[in-house]
Amino acid sequence: MKFSIVTPVYNGEKYIAQTIESVLSQEGNFEIEYIIQDGGSTDNTLFIIKKYEEMIKKNTFPIKCHSVELKYCSEKDSGMYDAINKGFGKATGEIFAYINSDDLYLPGAFYSVVKILNYYPEIDWLKGINSTIKEGSNEVTKGECFIYRRKWLRSGIYGRSAYFIQQDSVFWKKSLWNKRKINIDSFRLAGDYALWVEFAKHTPLFSFNKQVSIFRKHYGQLSESMDEYRKEQEKIAPHLYLLEKKVVLFFSLIRLFKIPANNISSKILFFCMFPLYKKEWYIDFDKEDKPVKKLAETFTVTEE
């Protein structure tokens, strides 16, 4: 299998080297095509990218998979999603993902994806667990394996009335990308949200119970512009007010009473509020690290 990973960047000298290394150092039985789409950086971003390009050409960077190809282009764009769209326009792999120049893949991330797709080739879209780290800190906060209901995905509930789908932990097949009927480059902030709503029209999202990425929280990120983000969301998926009020109430009660996710109380509350909820499949791993499909009882599963 071949991964096509896109990183959009503009003046990202502070963290881009860490991001590049987290992609290129993935180990396993696959190929990596890494496409960095630069928006015309004026700092040392291009110098750093070229350094890694030279290392690969001279075989001085330790390659741990079948092959690694680093491509980059520096040109003006209309925003992050324009850059991502341009990057995927050059992609030749079977598995797509994009990671921002602030974030990191964890060792074994691609290996887990390949293993799952080898066992379950019918899966087109999957998501691992993403952790977070604050700028200026080395302390990583581990995330949870959240479950995503397809009906709620199509309705745009995740990221608006329920938890987000953090893109750095999401992978999908090129064939799914080719089915989309939207252009994400028309968005400034909610392009990934629009993409998830679009993908859900074609296939479910399978969560898998492995830590795969780290999202870096720092000042100056676009995600802080929530008012504009909400306006873009509304254009993509109009509110389902009754259902979304129930979703908001459920998670408010969970937080208010500090109910653990897989506690019996949370399960009872969940099924009382959503009695027609259809259980969703997710991917766990057995003692031999073999992927196994399981049905989730509620909205998250605890990593074992």
Secondary structure as UniProt FT lines:
FT   STRAND          2..9
FT   TURN            13..15
FT   HELIX           16..24
FT   STRAND          31..38
FT   HELIX           45..57
FT   TURN            58..59
FT   STRAND          67..74
FT   HELIX           80..89
FT   STRAND          95..98
FT   TURN            101..102
FT   STRAND          104..105
FT   TURN            107..108
FT   HELIX           109..119
FT   TURN            121..122
FT   STRAND          125..134
FT   TURN            135..136
FT   STRAND          140..141
FT   STRAND          145..146
FT   HELIX           150..154
FT   TURN            155..156
FT   TURN            159..161
FT   HELIX           167..169
FT   STRAND          170..173
FT   HELIX           174..177
FT   TURN            178..179
FT   HELIX           184..186
FT   HELIX           191..200
FT   TURN            201..202
FT   STRAND          206..217
FT   TURN            219..220
FT   HELIX           222..224
FT   HELIX           226..236
FT   HELIX           241..256
FT   TURN            257..258
FT   TURN            261..262
FT   HELIX           264..273
FT   TURN            275..276
FT   STRAND          280..285
FT   TURN            287..288
FT   STRAND          291..296
FT   STRAND          300..301
//
